Amino acid sequence: MRIETLSLRQFRLYGQELFSFCPGLNYISGPNAVGKTTIIEAIDYLIRGKSFRAVTSAELIQKGKDSFTVEAGFNKNG
């Protein structure tokens, strides 16, 4: 199973963002504090149902918002 897309809404730094992943290795790069670890955290949240950085899920909500959404599109057999 592999993730093809990741959609974040009001999750930490991201107001609304859609990421698309290629088959094989994907490289996430950028300057400090732009949200690279947040992408990994969102994937981990989907897998485990909790954050490896936050104590509560409320900490994941973008400042000034009431909730967040994390969605992923998977390819199961291909």
TAZI-V802668 format. One record per residue. N is the residue number from 0. RES is the residue in one letter. SS is DSSP state (h for helix, s for strand, l for the rest). Layout:
# TAZI-V802668
N/RES/SS
N/RES/SS
This chain:
# TAZI-V802668
0/M/l
1/R/s
2/I/s
3/E/s
4/T/s
5/L/s
6/S/s
7/L/s
8/R/s
9/Q/s
10/F/s
11/R/l
12/L/l
13/Y/s
14/G/s
15/Q/s
16/E/s
17/L/s
18/F/s
19/S/s
20/F/l
21/C/l
22/P/l
23/G/l
24/L/l
25/N/l
26/Y/l
27/I/l
28/S/l
29/G/l
30/P/l
31/N/l
32/A/l
33/V/l
34/G/l
35/K/h
36/T/h
37/T/h
38/I/h
39/I/h
40/E/h
41/A/h
42/I/h
43/D/h
44/Y/h
45/L/h
46/I/h
47/R/h
48/G/l
49/K/l
50/S/l
51/F/l
52/R/l
53/A/l
54/V/l
55/T/l
56/S/h
57/A/h
58/E/h
59/L/h
60/I/s
61/Q/l
62/K/l
63/G/l
64/K/l
65/D/l
66/S/l
67/F/l
68/T/s
69/V/s
70/E/s
71/A/s
72/G/s
73/F/s
74/N/s
75/K/l
76/N/l
77/G/l
